[in-house]
Amino acid sequence: MIELIISILIAFFSILLVLFLAFFVYPIFYGAPFEPTSDETLKKIIKFSKMRKSDKIVDLGSGNGKVVIAFAKKGFEAHGIEINPLLVWHSKMRIKKLGLQKKAFIHYGSFWNKNLKNFDVVVTFQINYVMGKLERKLKEELNPNSRIISNTWKFPNLKLMKHEGDVYLYEID
């Protein structure tokens, strides 16, 4: 009986360890850990995006899908790229529940391995130490006049168009 209890406890804590690694440790090596975007910040992001009907938006590290869903609700094609499989699943379930499958898309994987050339607006909520590398990627892949909106973290050399609080709007020359 004691052996069964020990086996169950080992299995339980093993699952907890895997979840902890998937949610918090693994993403740190490829970007920022998950932190949800506040409603106030989301309003600024939407305002700064200046979306046109034909524009496509991508959220790098889309987390729980909040930004993607907000833009899809406004009728725009919105994509999210997320490395955490549990957050991808959660986002896809929310999108399905809201009936937004024709406008909102979540892609599993690292945005470092995705080409962003087809997007007009990029939203990011990363962390300071990736901003320089991310800036180089965006300059290489985005078209002129593409807009980049960063939550909290500044790019070292991109042309800052405006900012409000911790939301920064940049444009590719």
C-alpha positions as CSV (number, residue, x, y, z in Angstrom):
1,M,0.0,0.0,0.0
2,I,2.8,2.4,0.9
3,E,4.5,1.7,-2.4
4,L,1.4,2.6,-4.3
5,I,1.1,5.9,-2.5
6,I,4.7,6.7,-3.1
7,S,4.3,5.9,-6.8
8,I,1.2,8.1,-7.1
9,L,3.1,11.0,-5.3
10,I,6.1,10.6,-7.6
11,A,3.8,10.6,-10.7
12,F,2.0,13.7,-9.4
13,F,5.1,15.7,-8.6
14,S,6.6,14.6,-12.0
15,I,3.6,16.1,-13.8
16,L,3.9,19.3,-11.7
17,L,7.5,19.6,-12.6
18,V,6.8,19.1,-16.3
19,L,4.1,21.8,-16.2
20,F,6.4,24.2,-14.3
21,L,9.1,23.7,-16.9
22,A,6.7,24.1,-19.8
23,F,5.0,27.2,-18.4
24,F,7.9,29.1,-16.8
25,V,11.4,27.8,-17.5
26,Y,11.4,26.7,-21.2
27,P,9.9,30.0,-22.5
28,I,12.5,32.1,-20.7
29,F,15.2,30.8,-23.0
30,Y,13.3,31.9,-26.1
31,G,11.6,35.1,-24.9
32,A,9.7,36.2,-21.9
33,P,7.7,34.3,-19.4
34,F,3.9,34.6,-19.7
35,E,2.4,37.7,-18.2
36,P,-1.1,38.7,-19.3
37,T,-1.6,42.1,-21.0
38,S,-3.8,44.4,-18.9
39,D,-7.1,45.8,-20.3
40,E,-5.7,49.3,-20.2
41,T,-2.6,48.4,-22.1
42,L,-4.7,46.4,-24.7
43,K,-6.8,49.6,-25.4
44,K,-3.6,51.5,-26.1
45,I,-2.3,48.7,-28.4
46,I,-5.5,48.7,-30.4
47,K,-5.4,52.5,-30.7
48,F,-1.7,52.6,-31.7
49,S,-2.2,49.8,-34.4
50,K,-4.2,52.1,-36.8
51,M,-5.4,49.0,-38.5
52,R,-6.7,49.1,-42.0
53,K,-9.2,46.5,-43.4
54,S,-6.5,44.6,-45.3
55,D,-3.9,44.6,-42.5
56,K,-2.8,41.4,-40.8
57,I,-1.5,41.5,-37.2
58,V,0.7,39.1,-35.3
59,D,1.3,38.9,-31.6
60,L,4.7,37.4,-30.8
61,G,4.4,35.3,-27.7
62,S,0.6,35.5,-27.7
63,G,0.2,33.9,-24.3
64,N,-3.5,33.4,-23.5
65,G,-4.6,34.9,-26.9
66,K,-6.0,38.1,-25.4
67,V,-4.5,40.5,-28.0
68,V,-5.3,38.1,-30.9
69,I,-8.9,37.8,-29.8
70,A,-9.4,41.5,-29.3
71,F,-8.3,42.3,-32.9
72,A,-10.3,39.4,-34.3
73,K,-13.4,40.7,-32.5
74,K,-12.9,44.0,-34.4
75,G,-12.9,42.1,-37.7
76,F,-9.1,41.9,-38.4
77,E,-7.1,38.8,-39.3
78,A,-5.0,38.2,-36.2
79,H,-2.3,35.7,-35.6
80,G,-0.5,34.7,-32.4
81,I,2.8,32.7,-32.2
82,E,3.3,31.0,-28.8
83,I,5.9,28.5,-27.7
84,N,4.0,27.2,-24.7
85,P,1.8,24.3,-25.8
86,L,-0.6,24.7,-22.9
87,L,-1.2,28.4,-23.7
88,V,-1.6,27.5,-27.4
89,W,-4.3,25.0,-26.4
90,H,-6.0,27.4,-24.0
91,S,-6.0,30.2,-26.7
92,K,-7.4,27.9,-29.4
93,M,-10.2,26.8,-27.0
94,R,-11.1,30.4,-26.3
95,I,-11.1,31.3,-30.0
96,K,-13.4,28.3,-30.7
97,K,-15.7,29.2,-27.9
98,L,-16.0,32.7,-29.2
99,G,-16.6,31.6,-32.8
100,L,-13.6,33.5,-34.1
101,Q,-11.9,30.7,-36.0
102,K,-12.1,32.6,-39.3
103,K,-10.2,35.7,-37.9
104,A,-8.0,34.5,-35.1
105,F,-5.2,32.0,-35.5
106,I,-2.7,30.7,-32.9
107,H,0.5,29.0,-34.2
108,Y,2.6,26.8,-32.0
109,G,6.3,27.4,-32.1
110,S,9.0,30.0,-31.6
111,F,8.6,33.3,-33.4
112,W,12.3,33.2,-34.0
113,N,11.7,30.4,-36.6
114,K,8.7,32.2,-38.3
115,N,9.0,34.7,-41.1
116,L,6.9,37.8,-40.4
117,K,7.0,39.3,-43.9
118,N,3.2,38.9,-44.4
119,F,2.3,41.0,-41.4
120,D,1.6,44.8,-41.3
121,V,1.4,45.1,-37.5
122,V,3.5,43.3,-34.9
123,V,2.7,43.3,-31.2
124,T,5.2,42.1,-28.7
125,F,5.5,41.9,-24.9
126,Q,9.0,40.4,-24.5
127,I,11.8,41.1,-22.2
128,N,14.7,43.5,-22.3
129,Y,17.5,41.1,-23.3
130,V,15.8,40.0,-26.5
131,M,14.9,43.4,-27.9
132,G,18.1,44.0,-29.9
133,K,17.9,40.6,-31.6
134,L,14.2,41.0,-32.2
135,E,14.8,44.4,-33.7
136,R,17.2,42.9,-36.2
137,K,14.7,40.2,-37.2
138,L,11.9,42.7,-37.7
139,K,14.1,45.0,-39.8
140,E,15.1,42.0,-42.0
141,E,11.6,40.6,-42.4
142,L,9.0,43.4,-42.3
143,N,8.0,45.7,-45.1
144,P,8.5,49.5,-45.0
145,N,5.7,51.2,-43.0
146,S,5.0,48.2,-40.9
147,R,4.0,49.1,-37.4
148,I,5.5,47.5,-34.3
149,I,3.9,47.9,-30.9
150,S,5.9,46.9,-27.8
151,N,4.4,46.5,-24.4
152,T,6.9,47.7,-21.7
153,W,10.2,47.1,-23.5
154,K,11.9,49.5,-25.8
155,F,13.8,48.7,-29.0
156,P,17.4,50.1,-29.0
157,N,17.4,51.7,-32.5
158,L,13.9,51.5,-34.1
159,K,12.2,54.7,-35.0
160,L,9.9,55.6,-32.1
161,M,6.7,57.2,-33.5
162,K,5.0,57.7,-30.1
163,H,4.5,56.2,-26.7
164,E,1.9,56.3,-24.0
165,G,2.9,54.9,-20.6
166,D,4.6,51.6,-21.3
167,V,3.2,51.1,-24.8
168,Y,5.6,52.0,-27.6
169,L,4.8,52.4,-31.4
170,Y,7.6,52.0,-33.9
171,E,7.6,52.0,-37.7
172,I,9.9,50.3,-40.1
173,D,11.5,52.8,-42.6
